[in-house]
Amino acid sequence: MENGKKMYVTAEEATEMLGVSTGYAYKIIRGLNEELKAKGYRTICGKVPTKYFEEKFYGLTVAM
């Protein structure tokens, strides 16, 4: 973990960051986890890696 960042973003955190409902945050995380599964990564329900989340929402480059 770099700069004290958490490794995963939870639905509750995504709700705060994106200003959406908790249900919609879970839907977003499910979609991101499906993308990761298609790339061959294992996922955790209700959480998504912080780096991947930031890449998808803020355009930051992530080396995975």
C-alpha positions as a printed NumPy array, in Angstrom:
array([[  0.   ,   0.   ,   0.   ],
       [  1.384,   3.347,  -0.991],
       [  0.953,   6.552,   0.993],
       [ -1.224,   4.806,   3.596],
       [ -4.023,   4.125,   1.088],
       [ -6.346,   1.229,   1.682],
       [ -5.987,  -1.72 ,  -0.663],
       [ -9.735,  -1.967,  -1.381],
       [-12.651,   0.414,  -1.804],
       [-15.89 ,  -0.748,  -0.186],
       [-19.387,   0.092,  -1.367],
       [-19.825,   2.507,   1.531],
       [-16.646,   4.369,   0.542],
       [-17.694,   4.408,  -3.116],
       [-21.036,   5.886,  -2.023],
       [-19.24 ,   8.8  ,  -0.368],
       [-16.685,   9.323,  -3.152],
       [-19.162,   9.195,  -6.034],
       [-22.235,  10.653,  -4.338],
       [-24.467,   7.719,  -5.274],
       [-26.716,   5.415,  -3.268],
       [-25.243,   2.387,  -1.526],
       [-27.213,   0.063,  -3.828],
       [-25.79 ,   1.747,  -6.904],
       [-22.281,   1.623,  -5.424],
       [-22.663,  -2.165,  -5.049],
       [-23.781,  -2.349,  -8.688],
       [-20.686,  -0.397,  -9.778],
       [-18.405,  -2.648,  -7.73 ],
       [-20.034,  -5.781,  -9.192],
       [-19.373,  -4.424, -12.679],
       [-15.752,  -3.599, -11.914],
       [-15.254,  -7.037, -10.359],
       [-16.723,  -8.667, -13.478],
       [-14.157,  -6.771, -15.591],
       [-11.381,  -8.012, -13.318],
       [-12.673, -11.604, -13.47 ],
       [-12.671, -11.421, -17.275],
       [ -8.995, -10.426, -17.073],
       [ -8.28 , -13.478, -14.905],
       [ -8.101, -11.809, -11.475],
       [ -9.78 , -13.075,  -8.32 ],
       [-12.183, -10.664,  -6.664],
       [-13.799, -10.035,  -3.282],
       [-17.544,  -9.378,  -3.143],
       [-18.414,  -5.847,  -2.113],
       [-14.857,  -4.561,  -2.573],
       [-12.712,  -3.497,  -5.507],
       [ -8.974,  -2.723,  -5.545],
       [ -8.408,   0.983,  -4.903],
       [ -5.988,   1.349,  -7.828],
       [ -8.471,  -0.179, -10.29 ],
       [-11.309,   1.963,  -8.943],
       [ -9.217,   5.129,  -9.341],
       [ -8.201,   4.135, -12.871],
       [-11.806,   3.652, -13.93 ],
       [-13.213,   6.781, -12.296],
       [-10.358,   9.231, -12.288],
       [ -8.279,   8.113, -15.282],
       [ -5.172,   7.309, -13.242],
       [ -2.764,   4.832, -14.791],
       [ -2.553,   1.475, -13.042],
       [ -0.078,  -1.297, -13.784],
       [ -1.844,  -4.616, -13.134]])
